[in-house]
Amino acid sequence: MERQLQKLCWQNVKELVPAKIDTLIFPVGTIEAHGSSALGTDGYIPESMALYLADKINALVAPTVNYGITKSLYGYPGSVTVTESSFKNYISDILLSFSHIGFRKIILLNGHGGNNAVLKEAAQEIFYKHKIKIAVIHWWELCRELVKEFYGEAGGHAALDETALVQAIDPDLVNKELYNRDLAYFVRPGADIYPIPGSILLYTENQGYPDFDLGKAKIFQEKIFKYVENFIKLILERWEKI
């Protein structure tokens, strides 16, 4: 069946929600520089993850919010940002609308670190005020140890892990010809720089450079998606007991 909310007619939604489906997956990202990967990386990854998950957890998938809070990478050509207050109000209004439609459980898949704090606040408020169960998943944080286990080193922004997932989604979203190691910057504590001097951000020194191995990227994607699937199924199962 069709799982994308925007492709359904309102009559379909009336029939499905909440009687047959009460769970919604909501991908959120931003538009910003990602080394030699597409500006939309932070939206493409959670969106593809959501489409993978929908059948497996009996959920619908909301349209992706592609604009978020871009900070240190604002200033690179193509990067876009919104203010924290605008973002929070916008996300909160969308979540409230989802509750009015009839969804009782929301899995918010976040693809961008700059969104983390505001999404947490918005999620807490929608739960407190409207009793909508909501999980905000920052996939790269949740899967940090899996990245190390699979690749033998840490990932980062537009680094080994993100580049692999985007490449697995669509190889045309990664342009290896534009890559060189000087795009990478090792992020050190004690310095806040705007714009930051690198569009690939490494958080462990000399770890996380993209390898552009498409075959390995597809295996990595399978493992990441399955890991997130199992975690979300655990959440949904435990929610049923509350």
C-alpha positions as CSV (number, residue, x, y, z in Angstrom):
1,M,0.0,0.0,0.0
2,E,1.0,3.6,-0.4
3,R,2.8,4.8,2.7
4,Q,3.6,8.4,1.8
5,L,1.1,10.8,3.4
6,Q,1.4,13.4,0.6
7,K,0.5,10.8,-2.1
8,L,-2.8,9.8,-0.3
9,C,-6.2,11.4,-0.7
10,W,-7.9,12.8,2.4
11,Q,-10.5,10.0,2.1
12,N,-7.6,7.4,2.4
13,V,-6.3,9.1,5.5
14,K,-9.8,9.3,7.1
15,E,-10.1,5.5,6.6
16,L,-6.6,4.6,7.8
17,V,-5.9,7.0,10.7
18,P,-6.0,6.1,13.5
19,A,-8.2,3.0,13.1
20,K,-5.6,1.0,11.0
21,I,-2.5,3.2,11.3
22,D,-1.7,5.4,14.3
23,T,2.1,5.9,13.7
24,L,3.8,8.5,11.6
25,I,7.5,8.8,10.6
26,F,8.6,12.4,10.2
27,P,12.0,13.1,8.5
28,V,13.7,16.4,9.2
29,G,17.0,17.7,7.8
30,T,18.6,20.9,6.5
31,I,20.3,22.2,3.4
32,E,24.0,22.7,3.9
33,A,27.5,21.9,2.5
34,H,28.6,18.3,2.8
35,G,32.0,18.0,1.3
36,S,31.5,16.4,-2.1
37,S,28.0,15.1,-1.3
38,A,24.7,16.8,-2.1
39,L,23.5,19.8,-0.1
40,G,20.4,17.8,0.8
41,T,22.2,15.0,2.5
42,D,20.6,15.6,5.9
43,G,17.2,15.2,4.4
44,Y,17.9,12.4,2.0
45,I,19.2,10.0,4.7
46,P,16.2,10.2,7.1
47,E,13.7,10.2,4.2
48,S,15.2,7.0,2.8
49,M,15.3,5.5,6.2
50,A,11.6,6.4,6.8
51,L,10.5,4.8,3.5
52,Y,12.4,1.6,4.5
53,L,10.7,1.6,7.9
54,A,7.1,2.3,7.0
55,D,6.0,-1.2,6.1
56,K,8.0,-2.7,8.9
57,I,6.3,-0.7,11.7
58,N,2.9,-0.1,10.0
59,A,3.4,3.7,9.7
60,L,2.8,6.5,7.2
61,V,5.6,8.8,6.2
62,A,5.2,12.5,6.4
63,P,6.8,14.8,3.8
64,T,10.4,15.7,4.8
65,V,11.2,19.1,6.3
66,N,14.3,20.1,4.4
67,Y,15.1,23.4,6.0
68,G,16.7,23.5,9.5
69,I,19.2,25.3,11.7
70,T,22.4,25.5,9.9
71,K,25.2,27.2,12.0
72,S,28.9,26.6,11.4
73,L,28.4,25.7,7.7
74,Y,26.2,28.7,6.9
75,G,28.1,30.8,4.4
76,Y,29.1,27.9,2.1
77,P,27.4,28.4,-1.2
78,G,24.0,26.7,-1.2
79,S,23.7,26.4,2.6
80,V,20.4,27.7,4.1
81,T,19.2,28.3,7.6
82,V,16.2,29.4,9.7
83,T,16.2,30.9,13.2
84,E,15.7,28.6,16.1
85,S,12.4,30.3,17.1
86,S,11.0,30.0,13.6
87,F,12.1,26.3,13.3
88,K,10.6,25.4,16.7
89,N,7.3,27.1,15.9
90,Y,7.1,25.5,12.5
91,I,7.9,22.0,13.7
92,S,5.6,22.4,16.7
93,D,2.7,23.5,14.4
94,I,3.3,20.5,12.1
95,L,3.4,18.1,15.1
96,L,0.2,19.6,16.4
97,S,-1.5,19.1,13.0
98,F,-0.4,15.4,13.0
99,S,-2.1,15.0,16.3
100,H,-5.3,16.5,15.0
101,I,-5.2,14.1,12.1
102,G,-5.2,11.3,14.6
103,F,-1.7,10.0,14.8
104,R,-0.9,8.9,18.4
105,K,2.8,7.9,17.8
106,I,5.4,9.9,15.9
107,I,8.9,8.8,15.0
108,L,10.8,12.0,14.2
109,L,13.9,11.0,12.2
110,N,16.5,13.8,12.3
111,G,19.4,14.0,9.9
112,H,21.1,17.2,11.2
113,G,22.9,18.0,14.4
114,G,22.0,21.6,14.5
115,N,18.3,20.6,14.9
116,N,18.8,18.4,17.9
117,A,18.1,20.7,20.8
118,V,15.1,22.4,19.3
119,L,13.5,19.1,18.1
120,K,13.9,17.8,21.7
121,E,12.1,20.8,23.1
122,A,9.3,20.6,20.5
123,A,8.8,16.9,21.1
124,Q,8.7,17.3,24.9
125,E,6.0,20.0,24.6
126,I,3.8,18.0,22.2
127,F,4.0,15.0,24.5
128,Y,3.2,17.0,27.7
129,K,0.4,19.1,26.1
130,H,-1.2,16.5,23.8
131,K,-0.1,13.1,25.1
132,I,1.3,12.2,21.7
133,K,4.1,9.6,22.1
134,I,7.1,10.8,20.2
135,A,10.7,9.6,19.7
136,V,13.3,11.9,18.2
137,I,16.0,9.8,16.5
138,H,19.4,11.3,15.6
139,W,20.6,8.4,13.5
140,W,24.3,9.2,13.5
141,E,24.4,9.4,17.3
142,L,22.3,6.3,17.8
143,C,24.6,4.4,15.4
144,R,27.9,5.8,16.4
145,E,29.3,2.5,17.7
146,L,28.0,0.6,14.7
147,V,29.9,2.9,12.4
148,K,33.1,2.2,14.3
149,E,32.4,-1.5,14.3
150,F,31.7,-1.6,10.5
151,Y,34.4,0.7,9.3
152,G,36.9,0.4,12.1
153,E,36.9,4.2,12.7
154,A,34.6,7.0,13.7
155,G,32.5,8.9,11.2
156,G,31.6,12.6,11.1
157,H,29.8,15.3,9.2
158,A,29.9,14.6,5.4
159,A,32.5,11.9,6.4
160,L,32.7,8.2,5.9
161,D,29.3,7.4,7.3
162,E,27.1,10.1,5.8
163,T,28.8,9.9,2.4
164,A,28.3,6.1,2.4
165,L,24.6,6.4,3.1
166,V,24.0,9.1,0.5
167,Q,26.0,7.1,-2.1
168,A,23.9,4.0,-1.3
169,I,20.7,6.0,-1.8
170,D,21.9,7.4,-5.2
171,P,25.5,7.4,-6.4
172,D,24.7,10.6,-8.3
173,L,24.3,12.5,-5.1
174,V,28.1,12.1,-4.4
175,N,30.7,13.7,-6.7
176,K,34.0,12.1,-6.1
177,E,35.7,14.4,-8.6
178,L,35.1,17.3,-6.3
179,Y,36.6,15.6,-3.3
180,N,40.0,16.2,-1.8
181,R,41.3,15.7,1.7
182,D,41.6,19.5,2.3
183,L,37.8,19.6,2.5
184,A,38.1,17.8,5.8
185,Y,38.6,19.7,9.1
186,F,39.4,18.1,12.5
187,V,37.0,19.8,14.9
188,R,38.9,20.8,18.1
189,P,37.2,21.9,21.3
190,G,37.8,25.4,22.3
191,A,37.2,27.1,19.0
192,D,33.8,28.3,17.5
193,I,34.4,29.4,13.9
194,Y,31.8,30.8,11.4
195,P,32.0,29.5,8.8
196,I,34.0,26.5,9.9
197,P,37.1,25.9,7.7
198,G,36.0,22.6,6.2
199,S,32.8,21.1,4.9
200,I,33.8,17.6,6.0
201,L,34.0,17.6,9.8
202,L,36.0,15.0,11.6
203,Y,35.5,14.6,15.4
204,T,38.3,12.1,15.8
205,E,41.7,13.1,14.3
206,N,42.5,11.3,11.1
207,Q,39.3,9.2,11.2
208,G,36.3,9.5,8.9
209,Y,37.6,10.4,5.5
210,P,35.1,9.1,2.8
211,D,36.2,6.0,0.9
212,F,33.5,6.1,-1.9
213,D,33.2,2.3,-1.9
214,L,29.7,1.8,-3.3
215,G,29.5,-1.9,-2.5
216,K,30.5,-1.4,1.1
217,A,28.2,1.6,1.3
218,K,25.2,-0.5,0.4
219,I,26.0,-3.1,3.1
220,F,26.6,-0.3,5.6
221,Q,23.1,1.1,4.7
222,E,21.5,-2.3,5.3
223,K,23.1,-2.6,8.8
224,I,22.3,1.0,9.8
225,F,18.6,0.7,8.7
226,K,18.2,-2.6,10.4
227,Y,19.7,-1.3,13.6
228,V,17.3,1.7,13.6
229,E,14.4,-0.6,12.8
230,N,15.1,-2.8,15.8
231,F,15.5,0.1,18.1
232,I,12.2,1.7,17.0
233,K,10.4,-1.6,17.3
234,L,11.6,-1.8,20.8
235,I,10.3,1.7,21.5
236,L,6.9,0.9,20.0
237,E,6.7,-2.4,21.9
238,R,7.5,-0.7,25.2
239,W,5.0,2.1,24.5
240,E,2.2,-0.4,24.3
241,K,2.9,-1.4,27.9
242,I,2.5,2.2,29.2
